[in-house]
Amino acid sequence: MTDVYAIIPARYESSRFPGKPLALIHGKPMFWHVMHRASLCPLVGTAALATDDERILRAAHEFGMKAIMTSRDHASGTDRVLEAARMLGASPDSVVVNVQGDEPALNPEMLTELIRPFEDPAVQVTTLGHVIDAEAAQSPDRVKIVRAADGRALYFSRAPVPFGRDNPPEYLGHIGLYGLRMRILEKFSALGESPLERLEKLEQLRLLEAGIPIHVALTRHASHGVDRPEDLQTVSALMRGEEYI
């Protein structure tokens, strides 16, 4: 396995939850839980926080965690991850994992499932999917995947796809973790926003429109993100009693 970098983008400003990375869960800031869980994946060589705020940087250093100050001007977390990967010296074949900074309940097995396909040198990008029910699939906030038999993503959509004309389909929900070869991460940034990406507000469509395949690994684990302050109580209860806190 090539070098693997798990990079957690953590910006301070958020319209729904300012200062979210510093929110305390079981006595430790949210970023600590994400970083700690990422470091528990045996395939991760380097885990680093990529932030734009001195308060987050200082707190990370107080916990002895690797943290990098990045620009405040990035349009997306992916651009922040790219800057951090460059600063860490990632080679073109290195695998860079974009770990969402608001996933304090992340199961380290999910990162193993995401990274393992890179044992095949032909794999360039990976992400995760898991089966969801028909009711959940109706929500535009739950992104759905149409996946080929060999694991390649055919499409991502906010619409409930595929459409079952005669029989109800099995819906595959997307989990927003990504692994990319460094050279593809560079290309992603250089490509700029694509038409379908602009339409669906899904940046992974940029890769598909450019002809870059995305391998979708299946997982039994679910995503439990923190979008608003009221989500803290739910996630805290989920984590209570776990060995990872």
VEXDREN-2710 file (C-alpha; in Angstrom, 1 decimal):
% VEXDREN-2710
k/r/px/py/pz
1/MET/0.0/0.0/0.0
2/THR/1.3/3.5/-0.9
3/ASP/1.5/6.4/1.6
4/VAL/-2.0/7.3/3.0
5/TYR/-2.8/10.7/4.3
6/ALA/-6.0/11.3/6.2
7/ILE/-6.7/15.0/6.2
8/ILE/-9.6/16.5/8.2
9/PRO/-10.7/20.0/7.0
10/ALA/-11.8/22.1/10.0
11/ARG/-12.8/25.7/9.4
12/TYR/-14.1/27.9/12.1
13/GLU/-16.9/29.8/10.3
14/SER/-20.1/27.9/9.6
15/SER/-23.5/29.5/8.9
16/ARG/-25.4/26.9/10.9
17/PHE/-22.8/26.2/13.6
18/PRO/-19.8/28.7/14.1
19/GLY/-16.9/27.2/15.9
20/LYS/-18.1/23.7/15.3
21/PRO/-14.7/21.9/15.4
22/LEU/-14.2/23.2/19.0
23/ALA/-17.6/22.0/20.3
24/LEU/-17.1/19.7/23.3
25/ILE/-18.2/16.1/23.2
26/HIS/-17.5/14.0/26.2
27/GLY/-15.0/16.6/27.4
28/LYS/-13.0/16.9/24.2
29/PRO/-13.4/19.1/21.1
30/MET/-15.1/17.5/18.0
31/PHE/-11.9/17.6/15.9
32/TRP/-10.2/15.5/18.6
33/HIS/-12.7/12.7/18.1
34/VAL/-12.4/12.7/14.3
35/MET/-8.6/12.8/14.4
36/HIS/-8.4/10.1/17.0
37/ARG/-10.7/7.8/15.1
38/ALA/-8.9/8.4/11.8
39/SER/-5.6/7.5/13.5
40/LEU/-7.1/4.2/14.6
41/CYS/-7.3/3.0/11.0
42/PRO/-4.3/0.7/10.4
43/LEU/-3.9/1.8/6.8
44/VAL/-3.6/5.5/7.6
45/GLY/0.0/6.6/7.7
46/THR/-0.5/10.3/8.6
47/ALA/-3.5/12.0/10.0
48/ALA/-3.6/15.8/10.0
49/LEU/-6.0/18.6/10.7
50/ALA/-6.3/21.4/8.0
51/THR/-7.7/24.5/9.5
52/ASP/-8.0/28.3/8.8
53/ASP/-8.2/29.4/12.4
54/GLU/-5.6/30.0/15.1
55/ARG/-7.9/28.8/17.9
56/ILE/-8.4/25.4/16.3
57/LEU/-4.7/25.2/15.4
58/ARG/-3.7/26.0/19.0
59/ALA/-6.2/23.5/20.5
60/ALA/-4.9/20.8/18.2
61/HIS/-1.3/21.4/19.2
62/GLU/-2.3/21.4/22.9
63/PHE/-3.6/17.8/22.3
64/GLY/-0.4/16.9/20.5
65/MET/-2.1/16.5/17.1
66/LYS/-0.6/17.4/13.7
67/ALA/-2.4/20.5/12.4
68/ILE/-1.7/22.7/9.4
69/MET/-2.8/26.3/8.9
70/THR/-4.4/26.8/5.5
71/SER/-5.9/29.7/3.6
72/ARG/-9.2/31.2/4.5
73/ASP/-10.1/31.7/0.9
74/HIS/-10.9/28.1/-0.1
75/ALA/-14.2/27.5/-1.9
76/SER/-14.5/24.0/-0.5
77/GLY/-13.1/21.5/2.0
78/THR/-11.5/19.6/-0.9
79/ASP/-9.4/22.6/-1.9
80/ARG/-8.3/22.9/1.8
81/VAL/-7.3/19.2/1.8
82/LEU/-5.3/19.7/-1.4
83/GLU/-3.3/22.6/0.2
84/ALA/-2.6/20.5/3.3
85/ALA/-1.6/17.5/1.2
86/ARG/0.9/19.6/-0.8
87/MET/2.4/20.9/2.5
88/LEU/2.7/17.4/3.8
89/GLY/4.6/16.4/0.6
90/ALA/2.2/13.8/-0.8
91/SER/3.5/12.2/-3.9
92/PRO/1.4/11.7/-7.1
93/ASP/0.6/8.1/-6.2
94/SER/-0.2/8.8/-2.5
95/VAL/-3.7/8.3/-1.3
96/VAL/-5.3/11.4/0.3
97/VAL/-8.4/10.7/2.3
98/ASN/-10.8/13.6/2.9
99/VAL/-12.3/13.0/6.3
100/GLN/-15.3/15.2/7.2
101/GLY/-14.5/17.2/10.3
102/ASP/-18.0/17.0/11.6
103/GLU/-18.1/13.1/11.9
104/PRO/-17.0/12.6/15.6
105/ALA/-18.7/9.1/15.6
106/LEU/-16.7/7.9/12.6
107/ASN/-16.0/4.2/12.7
108/PRO/-12.4/3.5/11.8
109/GLU/-13.5/0.5/9.8
110/MET/-15.1/2.8/7.3
111/LEU/-11.6/4.3/6.5
112/THR/-10.2/0.8/6.0
113/GLU/-13.1/0.0/3.6
114/LEU/-12.4/3.2/1.8
115/ILE/-8.6/2.7/1.5
116/ARG/-8.4/-1.0/0.8
117/PRO/-9.4/-0.8/-2.9
118/PHE/-6.2/1.3/-3.6
119/GLU/-4.3/-2.0/-3.4
120/ASP/-5.3/-2.1/-7.0
121/PRO/-3.1/0.5/-8.7
122/ALA/-5.8/1.1/-11.3
123/VAL/-8.1/2.6/-8.6
124/GLN/-8.0/6.4/-8.6
125/VAL/-10.9/7.5/-6.4
126/THR/-13.0/5.8/-3.8
127/THR/-16.0/6.6/-1.7
128/LEU/-18.6/4.7/0.4
129/GLY/-22.2/3.7/0.0
130/HIS/-24.7/1.9/2.2
131/VAL/-28.2/0.6/1.6
132/ILE/-31.0/3.0/2.7
133/ASP/-34.8/2.6/2.7
134/ALA/-37.2/4.1/0.3
135/GLU/-38.4/6.7/2.7
136/ALA/-34.9/8.0/3.3
137/ALA/-34.2/8.0/-0.5
138/GLN/-36.9/10.6/-1.1
139/SER/-35.0/13.3/0.8
140/PRO/-32.8/15.5/-1.5
141/ASP/-30.4/15.8/1.5
142/ARG/-29.6/12.1/1.2
143/VAL/-27.5/11.6/-1.9
144/LYS/-28.1/8.4/-3.8
145/ILE/-25.6/6.4/-5.9
146/VAL/-26.3/4.3/-9.0
147/ARG/-23.5/1.7/-9.0
148/ALA/-22.2/-0.8/-11.7
149/ALA/-21.6/-4.4/-10.8
150/ASP/-17.9/-3.9/-10.7
151/GLY/-18.3/-1.1/-8.1
152/ARG/-17.9/1.9/-10.4
153/ALA/-20.2/4.8/-9.7
154/LEU/-22.5/5.5/-12.7
155/TYR/-24.2/8.5/-11.1
156/PHE/-24.8/10.4/-7.9
157/SER/-28.1/12.3/-7.4
158/ARG/-30.3/14.1/-4.9
159/ALA/-33.2/12.5/-6.7
160/PRO/-34.4/9.0/-5.7
161/VAL/-32.5/6.9/-8.3
162/PRO/-32.7/4.4/-9.9
163/PHE/-36.3/4.6/-10.8
164/GLY/-38.2/1.3/-10.4
165/ARG/-40.7/1.1/-13.2
166/ASP/-42.0/-2.4/-12.4
167/ASN/-40.3/-3.3/-9.1
168/PRO/-39.1/-1.2/-6.2
169/PRO/-35.3/-0.6/-6.4
170/GLU/-32.7/-1.0/-3.7
171/TYR/-31.4/2.5/-2.9
172/LEU/-27.8/3.1/-2.1
173/GLY/-27.0/6.1/0.0
174/HIS/-23.8/8.0/-0.3
175/ILE/-21.4/8.6/2.6
176/GLY/-19.3/11.6/2.0
177/LEU/-15.8/10.2/2.6
178/TYR/-13.4/10.3/-0.3
179/GLY/-10.0/8.8/-1.1
180/LEU/-8.1/10.2/-4.1
181/ARG/-4.7/9.7/-5.6
182/MET/-2.8/12.9/-5.1
183/ARG/-2.5/13.4/-8.9
184/ILE/-6.4/13.1/-9.2
185/LEU/-6.9/15.6/-6.3
186/GLU/-4.7/18.0/-8.2
187/LYS/-6.7/17.5/-11.4
188/PHE/-10.0/17.8/-9.5
189/SER/-9.0/21.3/-8.4
190/ALA/-7.8/22.3/-11.8
191/LEU/-10.9/21.2/-13.6
192/GLY/-13.2/23.7/-12.0
193/GLU/-17.0/23.3/-11.5
194/SER/-18.8/21.1/-14.0
195/PRO/-22.3/21.5/-15.4
196/LEU/-23.8/18.6/-13.5
197/GLU/-22.0/19.5/-10.4
198/ARG/-23.5/23.0/-10.6
199/LEU/-27.0/21.6/-11.2
200/GLU/-27.0/19.0/-8.4
201/LYS/-24.6/20.8/-6.1
202/LEU/-22.5/17.6/-5.8
203/GLU/-18.8/18.0/-6.4
204/GLN/-18.1/14.3/-7.1
205/LEU/-20.0/14.7/-10.4
206/ARG/-17.0/16.8/-11.6
207/LEU/-14.9/13.7/-11.7
208/LEU/-17.5/11.6/-13.5
209/GLU/-18.0/14.3/-16.2
210/ALA/-14.3/14.3/-16.7
211/GLY/-14.2/10.6/-17.3
212/ILE/-12.5/9.7/-14.0
213/PRO/-14.1/6.6/-12.4
214/ILE/-15.1/6.5/-8.8
215/HIS/-15.0/3.2/-7.0
216/VAL/-17.9/2.8/-4.5
217/ALA/-17.1/0.5/-1.5
218/LEU/-20.1/-0.8/0.4
219/THR/-20.2/-0.5/4.2
220/ARG/-22.6/-1.6/6.9
221/HIS/-21.8/1.5/8.9
222/ALA/-23.8/4.7/8.9
223/SER/-22.7/8.4/8.9
224/HIS/-23.6/10.5/11.9
225/GLY/-22.6/14.1/11.0
226/VAL/-23.1/17.2/13.2
227/ASP/-24.7/20.0/11.2
228/ARG/-26.3/22.1/14.0
229/PRO/-25.8/22.5/17.7
230/GLU/-28.8/20.3/18.4
231/ASP/-27.1/17.4/16.7
232/LEU/-24.5/17.3/19.5
233/GLN/-26.8/15.6/22.0
234/THR/-27.8/12.8/19.5
235/VAL/-24.2/12.1/18.5
236/SER/-23.0/12.2/22.1
237/ALA/-25.6/9.6/23.1
238/LEU/-24.5/7.4/20.1
239/MET/-20.9/7.6/21.3
240/ARG/-21.5/7.0/25.0
241/GLY/-19.9/3.7/26.1
242/GLU/-17.8/3.3/23.0
243/GLU/-14.1/2.4/23.3
244/TYR/-13.2/5.3/21.0
245/ILE/-14.0/8.2/23.4
END
